[in-house]
Amino acid sequence: MAKKYAALDIGLKRIGVAICLASDIVTPLNAVLRKNRDQASRDCLALLNEWQIDTLIVGYPASSPEMQRRIDHFINLLDFKGEVIKQNEDMSSIEAENLIKGDIKYKRDGRVDSIAAQIILQRYLNS
């Protein structure tokens, strides 16, 4: 049976989410809007359990030790039982913004965050 992957692009206001359930088809889901860390970690864990995710790929910024620390803390809050892999996320949000430019009115609704998560997961699967 194929592994099921999810990617999170963890931000301070939104968490982008993408999944890959079969072969190499990566699908962005609705982003998790953060009210606080506990609510966001509960929502993310519920999503990972709902999709029966085996491996979690987490976008990890190479150039921001402060954000790395926040992401590590959030991963610990998740209490996810599967494998967690940190994947370089550099430029994924900019790439995501460029992908949707002109297609939709740009809003901070989480679409860019989930497309960034899709890019992070695709990078991992391609490596």
C-alpha positions in Angstrom: 0.0 0.0 0.0 1.3 3.5 -0.9 2.3 5.9 1.8 0.1 8.9 2.4 1.8 12.2 2.7 0.8 15.6 4.0 2.7 18.9 3.9 2.3 21.8 6.2 3.4 25.4 5.5 3.3 26.7 9.0 2.8 30.5 9.4 1.8 32.8 12.2 -1.7 33.4 10.9 -2.4 30.4 8.6 -1.1 26.9 8.0 -1.1 25.8 4.4 -2.0 22.1 3.9 -1.5 19.7 1.0 -1.8 15.9 0.7 -0.6 13.1 -1.5 -2.7 10.0 -1.1 -1.7 8.1 -4.3 1.3 8.1 -6.6 2.5 11.6 -7.1 -0.7 13.6 -7.2 -0.5 16.5 -4.7 -3.6 18.4 -3.8 -3.9 21.6 -1.7 -6.6 21.6 0.9 -8.1 24.5 2.8 -5.6 26.2 5.0 -6.0 26.1 8.8 -6.6 29.5 10.2 -4.7 30.1 13.4 -6.6 31.6 16.4 -4.0 30.2 18.8 -1.3 27.4 18.8 -3.5 24.8 20.6 -6.5 25.2 18.3 -4.3 25.1 15.2 -2.4 22.0 16.3 -5.7 20.3 17.2 -7.1 21.2 13.7 -4.0 20.0 11.9 -3.8 16.7 13.9 -7.5 16.1 13.2 -6.9 16.6 9.5 -3.8 14.3 9.5 -5.9 11.6 11.3 -8.9 12.0 8.9 -6.7 11.4 5.9 -4.7 8.6 7.6 -1.4 10.3 6.9 1.8 8.3 7.4 4.4 10.9 6.7 4.3 14.6 7.5 6.5 17.0 5.5 7.0 20.3 7.2 8.2 23.4 5.4 11.3 24.6 7.1 12.9 28.0 6.5 16.7 27.8 6.1 17.3 31.5 7.0 15.1 32.1 10.0 16.2 30.5 13.3 13.3 32.2 15.1 10.7 30.7 12.7 12.5 27.3 12.9 12.1 27.4 16.7 8.4 28.2 16.4 7.9 25.4 13.8 9.7 22.9 16.0 7.5 23.9 19.0 4.3 23.5 16.8 5.4 20.1 15.6 5.8 19.0 19.2 2.3 20.3 20.0 0.9 18.2 17.1 1.8 14.9 18.8 1.7 13.2 15.4 2.6 9.5 15.6 3.9 9.2 12.0 7.2 10.2 10.5 8.0 14.0 10.4 10.4 15.3 7.8 11.6 18.9 7.5 11.8 20.1 3.9 13.4 23.4 2.8 10.6 25.8 2.0 12.6 28.7 0.7 10.7 30.7 -2.0 7.7 28.4 -1.9 5.3 31.2 -0.9 6.6 33.5 -3.6 6.3 30.7 -6.1 2.8 30.0 -5.0 1.9 33.7 -5.3 3.3 33.8 -8.8 1.3 30.7 -9.8 -2.1 32.2 -8.9 -1.4 35.8 -10.0 -4.2 36.9 -12.3 -6.2 33.7 -11.7 -8.0 34.8 -8.6 -8.3 38.0 -6.7 -5.4 37.9 -4.2 -6.8 37.4 -0.7 -5.3 36.3 2.6 -7.7 33.3 2.8 -5.0 30.6 2.9 -5.0 29.6 -0.8 -1.4 30.8 -1.2 -0.4 29.0 1.9 -1.8 25.7 0.8 -0.3 26.1 -2.7 3.0 26.7 -0.9 2.4 23.5 1.0 1.7 21.7 -2.3 5.0 23.0 -3.7 6.9 21.9 -0.5 5.4 18.4 -0.8 6.1 18.2 -4.5 9.7 19.2 -3.9 10.0 16.4 -1.3 8.5 13.8 -3.6 10.7 14.9 -6.5 13.9 14.6 -4.4 
